[in-house]
């Protein structure tokens, strides 16, 4: 029975057109996943640029500061920690001003500090405020400084872009599902008489659906592979223009996520579309087959 699926006159053309149709839809899905992966990477990048500066009391000893710095480095929220002593802070300031101010003042007014670069997940306002509260309770810390307005503006802009991309992605996914359902339904349409004949000889619904579902999964897998080949072919051909995109996709298993996402979506939608189409023709009255 499985070998007879779609094996009517013009079955080769029907199969090819089905695979081509699903391939272009999954190519759209692949592009959409690529945009989401790039957007997530950019969001993490900009979140990772936020640095919180912990100003230290002058009474804090070098050993206490280094011990505190080591504790910060071991925290889950920490991406990077840098310590700047009073002397280093004065040298940096003198380079920026172009003149010596310590000799003029007679003392160094700048405190030692620890710069903490946070991991992306801890740059949300509520998480950051909680951390700042913990740091301010430390006896070594006199003040906590960070660009609050910049962080709020960045989070607001990223939220707007995320919402916009999510809405667009949802609409495109709905369109992709509808297109695949219509493509599969047209392929199953040519087999409606075979389906009805099997029903007349007592075949169960599952027995009728099984070969169709198997072929639907195969179409979904083949189409997903073709879609990925086209997508990667375009990226390779235009590798100079899209070098930044390629580098991002190589990081953090994003290529694996992209390939797995396209294949899983292709299999799932093709299976569901085939099941929907076959179930429709199984329930169709004989008088409506023509």
Secondary structure, DSSP 8 states (H G I E B T S, - for coil): -GGGTT-STTHHHHHHHHHHHHHHHHHHHHHHHHHHHHHHHHHHHHHTT-EEEEEE-TT--HHHHHHHHHHHHTSTTEEEEEEE-HHHHHHHHHHHHTS--HHHHTS-----EEEEEE-GGG-SHHHHHHHHHHHHTSTTEEEEE--HHHHHHHHHHHHHHHHHHHHHHHHHHHHHHHHHHHHHHHHHHTTHHHHHHHHHTT--HHHHHHHHHHHHHHHHHHHHHHHHHHHHHHHHHTTTTTHHHHHHHHSTTHHHHHHHHHHHHHHHHHHHHHHHHHHHHHSS-GGG--
